[in-house]
Amino acid sequence: MNISKSSRSPVLLSILLAAFATTYVQAEAPAGKIALGASISMTPPAEWESVPPKSNMVQSEFRAPKDQKEDTARVTVMSASGGIDANIDRWIGQFDGAKKDEAKIEKMDVAGATVHMVDIAGTFKDSMGGGPFAPGPMKKRENYRMIGAIVETKNDGLVFIKMTGPKTTIEALADGFKKSLTSLEKK
């Protein structure tokens, strides 16, 4: 790939911002909590098992429920940019033929943060790579569901928490996911 001299600065800035965001979200959190930035954390459900992230853009990754090896959900936590509406549209676009009016979109305030939650089901276009910036082969997964949350903090920017998996698995984990969002607390 040949990057022209005039486009190097924005590319370099994007790489540096992504590295900063990754470091920033990995701040210390009290025991049993996940740091969502320097000043906010949440308590993950007991059903989540921490696993090594599949992508270097993801700060924390979990498998749920932790006692299963198949039909589990993937839960990721990461910082990102691009705006709330653009990311909600991107998440909905990960479902084959999905339209925004088919998704359940909610907004709530917790611990001084605004949480935008998206819940959608259908055929999930699962990228086997590192996401939209490092795509790999795509596999369509029928009867999947995603619950995603964008935590809009005053001091830490946007933090994304996304749980994707078989519809029946997500159904069993949905209440725990939502409860974890209400556990947000300032450090």
Secondary structure, 3 states (H helix, E strand, C coil): CCCCHHHHHHHHHHHHHHHHHHHHHCCCCCCCCEECCCCEEECCCCCCEEECCCCCCCCEEEEECCCCCCCCEEEEEEECCCCHHHHHHHHHHCECCCCHHHCEEEEEEECCEEEEEEEEEEEEEEECCCCCCCCCCEEEEEEEEEEEEEEEECCCEEEEEEEEEEHHHHHHHHHHHHHHHHCCEEC
